[in-house]
């Protein structure tokens, strides 16, 4: 047995399964991580633990009407598997695509479903993570050890939405539901529906429910930016007409979309007024300037909060047709019949849907210990938004806000595989990140600058997230267009990496 093989497969206690790498979560990031490990590090053993009954993450747990992507699938899809459908896809289409990735790459044998992780502890002497889990299907406790922990669990609680504490909810005689906890038995045909919220979830639910409901009203505290257009990518359509192979269609479309996204993102910083006009003028054409001025002109510059694409303008078609309407006001209280706004308007509704966001899920709500000491994640400083000071042999996938999440999952996959090979080549079993001597006077700041991006769920949970520095390597800078070049060039022998 080689030295590196003996280092990566230590003896474990009876009843404990050992793997070189343990992946947490079988959503879009976890399935991608499994693919990259299998193709780039075929000598590494790995397992994927997923708490749900199947793969998919968001696309499995979200059950509200119309559930679809708000990023295009040419970039939200994996770089290694062409997307052949319309760019904005339904959950069913995304799950089918992920299933094909699993089948085509023989990943299913590595995934354990119904496995809920409760604790993770690092033993610095043994250079091992120990993972305590429960097989929810049987109720049986399970224990795993691994040399490297790959956190792909996402960033919010899938089964618990954020519900503000509104006065009078106990008096309301209709049905109040949250989009994150959609009841299977909810019948809204012919009903008056009030949707509270103005983000991508509300923009998805409203046109879907309006097709059956008597009327749907969107109640928003303040307007959100939306981008509308055809649910198609012109360059992809043209290339297909020319008979170009789908792999090239996928790659060229991705590059074109990313080029345009980068151009627009930079415009929002350098020319915010021009970016605002670019977004609002199509809405004026769809529903008229008065509606746009009153309900769809935000008080902030574009991209300080997430910008959702509305395919074929379906939300605005519903408004123009009178099937949906918008009220911009704050909630005073609930009444027996609905909601009373601070402006004095009572909005009567048979069903109220709270599309009010979610709770951050920091490291999967798993109880972490490092050498017997409970981990306070907020006390760490992040290295490029994926590694953290004081946490050995662990990477967390946290995607982009202004570009597709999966773009970063692919970059991190490459980084992890390169790091594992580098550790084997050095004959080491532990890697930490630590501030270098030149970083000792670096300002330590919150996870993200609220002047640049400030959605409610981040602001509510900032105290749970790690800190950042003011240097590019000590923050998650949310810039795919820079990171796609920087990640492959990162020196793994930089002083920020400490090997043991």
N, C-alpha and C positions, 0 to 999 in steps of 0.2 A: 504494500500500500504506500502511495506517495505521501510526502509530508503534508501537502496541502489537503489531500483527502482526509488524512487523520485529524487535521486541525478542524475541518468543517463538519465532521461527524463524531462528536464526543459521545461517550456512553451516557445513557439516560436511565432514569428509574423505571422499574417495571410498570407497565400500563401507560407509560408516556410515549407519545410518538414524536420523533424528531425530524425536522426538515431544515435544510439550509436556509430557506426563506419562507416566511409565513405572510401571506397577503390577507389583509382584512377588508372584506367586501367584494362582492361580485357584480358591482355596477359597471358603468362605462369605464372607470379608471381601473378597477380590479381585473376585468377581463382583458383590458389592454396590457396591464402589468404581466398577467399570465402569458400572454402571447410573446411579449418581449423577452421574458425569462426563458421560455421554451425555445425561442429561435436564436437568441444571442448568448445564452448561458445553458446550453443543453445538458451540461454535466451537473447542474445544480438541482437538487430536489426541492420541491415547493408544494404548498397546499394553500388553497383559498378557503377561508371560513366566511360563510354568509349567513346572517341571522334570518333572512327571509326564506320562503319556500322555493325560490327560484332566483335566477339572475335578473339583472335589470336596474336595480336601485330605484331611482326616481321614476323610471318608466314602468316599473312594476307597482310601486306603492301608491303613486298618484292615480286616483280613480275618478276625478271630477270630469264633467262633460267636456269633450273637445280637446283633451290633453294632447299637446303637441310641442315640438321644439320651438324655441324662440331664437335659435341660431341655425344657420344653414347646415345641412348634413354633409356638404362637401368638405367643410372644415370641422364640424362636430363629429363626423364619422372619422374612423381611423385612417391614418395616412396610407396604411398597407392594404386597405380593402376599399375598392371603389364604391361610391354611392351612385345608384342608378335611377333613383326616383326624384320627385320634386324636392327642392331644397328644404322647405319646412315640412317636417314629417310628423305623422301621428305616433303615439306611443306604441301602437301595434306594429307599425312599420319599423320603428327603431328596435323593438324587441326581436323582431324577425331577423334583422340585420345582425344584432349581437349573437343570436342563436346560430347564425351561419358562421360567424367567427369562431364560436366554440366548437361547432361540428367540424369545420374545415381544418382546425388545428389540434384536434383531439384534446381539448382542454377540460371536458366534462369530468374525466377521471381524477382531476386534481381538485375539484370543487366539492366542499361539504356544505350542504344546505342545512337550515334549521340550527346552525351552530351560533349561539349567542355568547360573546366574549364578555366576561365580567372583570377580569384583572389581567394585568401584564406586569411582570417584574423582571428587572435586569440584575443578573449576578455577575459582578465584575471579575470575580475570581474564576468562574467557569466560562466567562464570555458567552453567556446564553441568556436569551429571553425565555421565560416560562409563561405560558398563556393558559389561563383557567377559563374553560368554556362549558356550556351546557348544551347537549343535544336536545332541543326543544321537542322533537318528535317523540323521544322516548323518556325525556327527563333525566338522562344519564349524564353525570359530570364527565368532562373530557379534559385532559391535560396535554399540552403540546410544548415542545421546546424548539427553538430555532436560533440560528446565528444572526439572522437579519430580519427585521420587522418592516413590512411595507404597508403603510397605512393608506388604504384606498376607500375609506368608509364615507367620504363626502364631508359635508360641513354643517348639516342641519338634521334635526330629528324628524324622521320621515313620518312618524305616526302621531305627532303632536304639533299642531300649529300654534302660532301666537294669537291669542284671543285677548284683546284689550278688555279692561273692566269697565263696561258701560253701565251707568245707572239704569235701573228698571228692567234689566233683562228677565228677571223673574216674573214680571208682569206681562211680558209678551206672550200672546196666546197662539202665535204661529210657530213655525219650526226654525230654529237657529242652528246652522251647521257651519263648520269650518272647511275650507277647501282641502286642507291636509287630512281631514278625517271624514271623507265623503261616505255617507251611508248608502248601502246598496239598495235600500228600499225607498229612496227618495223619489216620489212621483211629482214632477213639476208641470205636467201637461195642463194647459189652461189656467195656470196659477199666476198670481202677481209675485214677481221675484225682485228682491232688492239685493244687489251685490255691493258690499262695502269694500272699497279698494280700487286702485287705479293702475296696478302694475301688470306684468305680463300674464299673471294668473287670471286676473279679472278680465283682461282683454281676450283671453281664450274662452273663459266660461260664458261670457255674455252672449256672443253670437251663437254658441252651441245651444244654450238654454232658450234663446229667443226663437229658435225654430219650432219649439213646442209650447213655450209658456204664453200666457196671455200678454204679458208685457214684462220687460226687464229694465230696471233702473239701476244705473251705476251711481253710487254715492261716494264721492271722493273729497278728501280734505283739501287736496291741492292737485293740480294737473301734472301729468307725466308726459314725457316725449315718446312718440311712437313714430315708426318708419313704415310706410306702406308701399306696396308694389306687387307686381306679379309674383306668384309662387313658381318662379322659373329662373334659371340662369341662362341668359342669352347665349353666352359663349359655349355652354354645354350643349344646348340645342343645336347650335350651328355645327359643332364638331361631330355630333351624332349624325346629322344629315350628310356629312362628308364621309361617314363610315369609319371614323377614327376609333381605334381600340379604346375600350372603357377605362383601362388603366391610365391612358393619356388624357382622356376626357376629365377624369378625376383630378389628375395632377395639375393640368392647365387651369381647370376651374378653381381649384384651391388657390393657386397662385394669383389668379385674377381677383378673386374675392378678397384675399389677404392684402393685396396691393390697394384695393379700393377702401378697405376698412382702415388701413394704416393712414391713408390720405385723409379720410374723413375724421379720424380720431385726432390727427394733428390739427385739422381745421378747427375742431371744437376748442382747442387751447389757444390757437393763434388768431382765429377769426370767428369768435363765438357768435357774433351777429349773423354772419353769412351761414354758419352751420344751422342756426335756428331757422332762418328763412328756408333753407334747403329742406328741413323737416316739416315746416308748417304749411308751405304753399300747396303741397298735394292734399293736405287735409282741408284747406279752404276750398279746393276744387270738389272735394267729396261731400262736405256738409255745410259749406258756406262760411264766410269770414266771421260772422257774428258768433256762431257756435265755437269756432276755434279761439276767438279772442276771449270768450267767457269761460270755456271749459278745457282747452287744450294748449294753453300758452303758459308753460311752467315759469316759475320765478328764478330758476337756476339755469346755468348754461348746460348745454347737452353733455351727457356722459358723466355728470356728477352722481347720477343714479343710473341703474341699468336701463338701456334703451331696447325696447322690444320691437321686433318686426311683426307687422300684422299682415299676413298673406292675403293678397287680393283685396285688402281693405275691408275684410268682412265685418269687423266691429263697426266701422263707419257706414257701411251699407245698411246695417241694421238700424242705426240711428236715423239715417236719411229716410228709411222706409217707415219709421214710426214704431218699429218693433222694440226699440230700446231708446232710452233717454239718459241724460246725465244731469246730476245735481252736484254742484260744488259748494260744500258747506261742511260744518263740523256737527257731530252728534251731541245734542243736549242730553237726551235720554231715550230709552226704549219706552213705548206705550203698549197697551194691550193689542193695538192694531198694527203697530209697526215702529217707526222711528221718528222722533221729533228732532228737527235740526235746530241749531242755535239761531238760525235765521227765522225760526217760527213756522217752518213748513213740516206738516206731518206726512210722512211717506208710508202709506198703508201697504202691507205686503203679507202674503200667505207664507212665504219662505224668505228668510234672510240668510244670505251666504256671506260669511266673513272671509274675504280673500286678503287677509291682513298680515301675511308673512309667516315667518317660522322662527324657531329657537335655534341658535347655533348649537352644533354638536361638536364639542372640542375633543378630538381624538376618540370619537365614538362613545363618549361618556364612560370610558373604561377607566378603572382605578389603576393608575400607573405607580410603580415604585422603582426607584433606582438604588440598588444596594441597600434595600430595606427602608429607604426614606420616601415618603409620598411625594410625588412629582407635582409641583405647582407650575403648570405650563406657562403661565403669565410671567414667571420669573426668568424665562429663557429668552435668548435673542436668536432670531432666525437667520440661517444661511440660505439666501436665495428663496426663502419661503418654503423650503422643503426639509432642511435639517435644522437642528436646534442645539444650542450650547447645553452641555450637561446631559444630553440624551444619546447614548451610544447606539450605533448600528440600527438606526431608524430613519426612514424617509416618509414624509407625508405628501400626498398629492393634493394640492390646492390649486385649482385652475385659474383661468382668467375671467375678469368681469367684462372687458371690452372686446374680447375675442372668445372663440369657442373653448370650452373647458378641456376638451380632448387634445387640443394642440399641446397643452402643457403636460398632459398625461403621457403623450408620446415622448416629449423631451425628457421628462423625468425617468421614463422607462430606459431610455438610452443611457442616462447618467447612472442609474442604479447598476445596470449591467456592466458598465465600464468600471464602476467603483468595485464591484465584486471581483472582477478579473484583476484589478490593480491590487486588491488586498491579497489575493492568492499569489500573485507574482512577488509581493513583498514578504509573504509568509506570515501575515498578521491576521488576527481574528477580531480586532476591535478598531473602530474609527469613531472619533468624536470631532465636533467642530468647536473651536475656541477662538476668542478674540485674540488677535496678534498684538505684539508690542505697539505697532503703528496705529492700532485701533483704540488704545487705552483712553484717549481723550475724545473719542467719537461720541456725539450726542446719541442717547438712547431714547427712542421715540415710540409712540403707539404703532401697532401692527400696520395701519394704513393712514395716510394723511386725509382727514375728513374734508379738507378743502378741495380735494380731487375726487373723492368718492365717499358718499355718506348715506347709504341706505339704512333704514331703520334697524334691520336685524344686526348689522355690524355695529351700529352705535350702541344698541342694547347689550351686545356681547363683547365689546372691546376689552373689558376687564378680564376676560377669559383667555384672550389670545396672546401669543408671544409678542415680544417687542422687536423693533427693527433699529438698525443704525441709519446713518445718512449716506452710506456708501452703497453702490449698486449690489455688491455681494452680500451685504447684510440686510437685505430687504426683499420682499416680493414686489417688484416694481411694476407688475401688471403690463409689461411691454413684451409681447411675443415677438415683435419684429426685431427687437434687440436680442432677446434670449435665444432665438433660433440659431444665431451665430455665436453667441457667447457660451452657451452650454457646452457644445462640442469642444471648445477651445479651453475650457476651465482646466487648469493644471491640478491634478489630484495630489501633487506634491507641494502645493501651496501651504504656507504655514498655518492657514486656517484649519487644515485637516491634521488631526493628531492621531497617529496610529500606535497601537499597543499590541 
